[in-house]
């Protein structure tokens, strides 16, 4: 079952739904200071929130499309440039928006003091460099909650996304980008989840390994796309497996296998009813990187307190608008510029793998 050419698939729609799911889960944290009342946290006995599973969905899709991208590109440099063009132009715009537009609107400092404060430059530099941590903007507090000073709690995943890109590049360079390697990576990622406390001492490498199974699942399914495995019967079994793994308290451990399969199965299908979600462009990345700041602005605009559903609805609307501007004004233009430099013909890669 090869990936359909053009936009005859659900990749954009699945990613947009996943991005909005992240905004949904974060609305509880931003409004209440905790995600304990988030529906999936309640249903799964606090195994996961919906937003975290949505991140796993992003990684599975990325594993599929980025593997395809490398094999279609045939150039290490061009592959690296394409991946950088996917992440950094939109990210830089988002960070500058937070630092130079949102921050001045919220800070209690005089504008001149705010702009001269070294913490502003530190926030911009660390955010663009994808450094872990929680850099704060000077004098900026959105709510009295502990999370009220956090500008963008979603960006941490981009660091590991970029590390996955580097892994694909190295594997491709070594001519090891194949199914057998992907299966081994899937197993290693599941082991890292099973022994997450033991791998914590590895720091960044341990966190990368913890995210590995979801990306590797997408890699595996790219190599298996024409094998006949992506059938509705297998999708039903994967759904049963996902429910059973939740019941057995192994939801995250087994999500790469069952959730990854369902993600790619649905994404490769074409559901005309979902076309409306991609009608205005690929807004998923923009919603993801603007969703948290938009939600923080929502609670600030409501006097520092709001219900989770207010934060979710208003934050989603604002982030969709910013995502539209980001896609049409920045992301799409950068991706087109890279492709015009001689990149190979692509299939579903053009939906922003």
Buried (B, 14 or more C-beta within 10 A) or exposed (E): BEBBEEBEBBBBBBBBBBBBBBBBBBBBBBBBBEBEEBEBBEEBEEBBBBBBBBBBBBBBBBBBBBBBBBBBBEEEEBBBBBBBBBBBBBBBBBBEBBBBEBBBEBBEBEEEEBBEBEBBEBBBEBBBEBEEEEBBBBBBBBBEBEBBBBBBBBBBBBBBBBBBBEBBBEBBEEEEBEBEBBBEBBBEBBBBBEEBEEBEEEEEEBBBBBBBBBBBBBBBBBBBBEEEBBEEEBBEEBBEBBEEBBEEEBBBBBBBBBBBBBBBBBBBBBEEEBBEBBEBBBBBBBBBBBBBBBBBBBBBBBEEEBBBEBBBBBBBEBBBBBBBBBBBEBBBEBBEEBBEEEBEEBBBBBBBB
